Amino acid sequence: MKFIFALMLMLTFMISGCAPANISAVMRASDSNSPYMETRCVTADMREKGEMDRAFAQYDGWRLVYLSEYTTGNRFGTVGAACFERPKK
């Protein structure tokens, strides 16, 4: 009986927690070859608007050049990465 319970528990965990990952990325034209540009990247939990606002607010006025999102089908984990650039000051 314990073996069947353990097997059912393991199968339930595998079905709910092991979903395939979905990765999407968008890259825009960048001036990264120019020595007069600076680039910064940041990651944020894409499910939390507050965390995204805090992470991206510091790059207000910068140009977005890269955005990617890594998530699972059940949305258990969703992490985004964004890269910004601007002319050096």
GUSE-899036 format. One record per atom (N, C-alpha, C, CB): residue in three letters; x, y, z. Coordinates in steps of 0.02 Angstrom, whole numbers, plus 50000, padded with zeros to 5 digits. Glycine has a CB too. Layout:
<marmars>
ALAXYZ;...
</marmars>
This chain:
<marmars>
MET500414994050000;MET500005000050000;MET500445006350000;MET499535000050061;LYS500975006250039;LYS501415012050041;LYS501755013149974;LYS501945011150096;PHE501915007649940;PHE502235008149874;PHE501765011549824;PHE502435001149849;ILE501135009649824;ILE500645012649778;ILE500545020049793;ILE499965008849782;PHE500495021749858;PHE500435028749877;PHE501035032849856;PHE500335029349953;ALA501635030149866;ALA502245033649846;ALA502275034449770;ALA502875029849871;LEU502075029349734;LEU502075029749661;LEU501575034949636;LEU501905022949631;MET500985035149666;MET500475040149647;MET500715047149663;MET499815038749683;LEU501035048049720;LEU501295054549740;LEU501845056849691;LEU501565054249811;MET502285052349673;MET502825054049627;MET502545055749557;MET503315048149621;LEU502055052049533;LEU501755053449468;LEU501395060149469;LEU501275047849448;THR501045061649523;THR500705068149529;THR501195073849527;THR500295068449594;PHE501745073149562;PHE502265078349563;PHE502565079249493;PHE502815076649613;MET502695073749460;MET503015074249394;MET502545077449343;MET503215067249369;ILE501905075949347;ILE501435078749299;ILE501325086249312;ILE500765075149303;SER501285088249374;SER501135095249390;SER501745099649391;SER500785095649456;GLY502315097049410;GLY502905101249418;GLY503395101049361;GLY503255099349479;CYS503345096349317;CYS503835095649263;CYS503505097149196;CYS504135088649263;ALA503345103349185;ALA503055105249121;ALA503615107649075;ALA502515110849131;PRO503525106849010;PRO504045109148963;PRO504105116748965;PRO503895106748892;ALA504695119148952;ALA504815126348954;ALA504645129648887;ALA505555127748972;ASN504395135648892;ASN504275139848833;ASN504745145748838;ASN503515142248829;ILE505155146548787;ILE505645152048787;ILE505505156448726;ILE506375149348786;SER505415162848738;SER505315167448683;SER505795173248692;SER504575169948679;ALA506055175748637;ALA506535181248640;ALA506435185848580;ALA507265178648642;VAL506545192248591;VAL506505197248539;VAL507125201648543;VAL505845201648545;MET507455202448487;MET508065206648484;MET507945212148434;MET508705202348465;ARG508075218348454;ARG508015224048409;ARG508705226148387;ARG507645229848443;ALA508735230248336;ALA509375232748312;ALA509725236548368;ALA509285237348249;SER510355235348375;SER510745238348429;SER511335242148400;SER510985232948478;ASP511545247248437;ASP512135251048419;ASP512725248648461;ASP512025258548428;SER512725242348480;SER513225239748526;SER513935240048497;SER513065232648547;ASN513995240548431;ASN514655241148401;ASN514955248048411;ASN514615239448327;SER514555252748430;SER514785259448441;SER515125259848510;SER514205264548436;PRO515715262848514;PRO516045263548579;PRO515705268748624;PRO516775265348570;TYR515215272248598;TYR514885277548636;TYR514215275348666;TYR514775283548591;MET514075268748664;MET513455266248692;MET513605262048753;MET513065262048639;GLU513145262248802;GLU513205257848860;GLU512585253448862;GLU513285261848926;THR512675247148883;THR512135242248885;THR512085239448955;THR512255236648834;ARG511475238648979;ARG511345235649044;ARG510775230649037;ARG511165241149098;CYS510815225149074;CYS510295220049073;CYS510025218849143;CYS510565213449043;VAL509405216849147;VAL509085215749211;VAL508605209849203;VAL508705222049236;THR508495206049258;THR508005200649258;THR507455202349308;THR508335193849276;ALA506865199649295;ALA506295200749340;ALA505795195049333;ALA505955207549324;ASP505425193949387;ASP504885189049386;ASP504305192249347;ASP504665186949459;MET504135189349290;MET503635192349246;MET502915191549272;MET503685189449177;ARG502825187949327;ARG502165187249356;ARG502015192749406;ARG502095180449390;GLU502535196449427;GLU502455201549478;GLU502545208549448;GLU502965200449535;LYS501995212149439;LYS502025218749408;LYS502455223549449;LYS501315221649401;GLY502415223149514;GLY502815227449557;GLY503565226349547;GLY502635226349630;GLU503765220049543;GLU504475218549532;GLU504705220949463;GLU504605210949539;MET504275220149413;MET504445222549346;MET504515230149346;MET503925220349295;ASP504045233549379;ASP504075240849382;ASP504725243249416;ASP503465243649419;ARG504915240049471;ARG505525242049506;ARG506145240649463;ARG505585238349573;ALA506155234949430;ALA506745233149390;ALA506815237549329;ALA506705225849370;PHE506265238949295;PHE506295242649232;PHE506285250149241;PHE505735240549188;ALA506055252749298;ALA506005259949308;ALA506685263349305;ALA505675261449375;GLN507205259949327;GLN507865262949327;GLN508145263949256;GLN508345258649367;TYR507815260849206;TYR508045261549137;TYR507565265849096;TYR508115254649105;ASP507185270049129;ASP506735274749095;ASP507155279449052;ASP506295278749146;GLY507005279948989;GLY507395284148943;GLY507905280148903;GLY507735289548981;TRP508025273948922;TRP508485269548885;TRP508085266148829;TRP508805264148933;ARG508425263648780;ARG508105260048725;ARG508125252548739;ARG508435261748656;LEU507545249248734;LEU507505242048744;LEU507785238548682;LEU506775239748759;VAL508295234348690;VAL508585230948633;VAL508505223348636;VAL509315232648628;TYR508345220548694;TYR508255213248700;TYR507755211748755;TYR508935209848714;LEU507315207048740;LEU506825204848790;LEU506715197348781;LEU506155208848784;SER506775193648834;SER506635186448831;SER506225184448891;SER507295182348827;GLU505845179048882;GLU505425176448936;GLU505505168848937;GLU504685178448928;TYR505615166248996;TYR505665159049007;TYR505095157249054;TYR506365157049038;THR504665152749031;THR504095150749071;THR503935143349059;THR503475155049057;THR503565140449104;THR503325133649094;THR502585133949077;THR503445129349158;GLY502335128549050;GLY501645128249029;GLY501155129649085;GLY501495121648999;ASN501325127649146;ASN500875128649203;ASN501025135349238;ASN500935122949252;ARG501455139449210;ARG501625146149236;ARG501915145849306;ARG501005150649235;PHE502215140249324;PHE502515139549390;PHE503095144349399;PHE502755132349401;GLY503495145149348;GLY504055149849351;GLY504085153849287;GLY504715146249362;THR504075160449292;THR504125164749233;THR504645170049248;THR503425167849215;VAL505195169849212;VAL505735174549223;VAL505875178149157;VAL506375171049250;GLY505955184649161;GLY506105188449101;GLY506775191949108;GLY505555193549087;ALA507105192849052;ALA507725196649049;ALA507645202048997;ALA508335191949033;ALA507875208049013;ALA507835213648966;ALA508505217348965;ALA507255218548986;CYS508705219448906;CYS509315223248899;CYS509145230048869;CYS509845219448855;PHE509455235148896;PHE509335242048874;PHE510005245148855;PHE508985246148930;GLU509965250248811;GLU510575253848793;GLU510425261248786;GLU510885251048728;ARG510955265248794;ARG510905272448785;ARG511605275048770;ARG510585276048848;PRO511645281048743;PRO512315284048733;PRO512655285248800;PRO512265290748692;LYS513305284248803;LYS513675285548865;LYS513645292948880;LYS514415283148859;LYS513625294348944;LYS513605301348966;LYS514295303648986;LYS513115302349025;
</marmars>
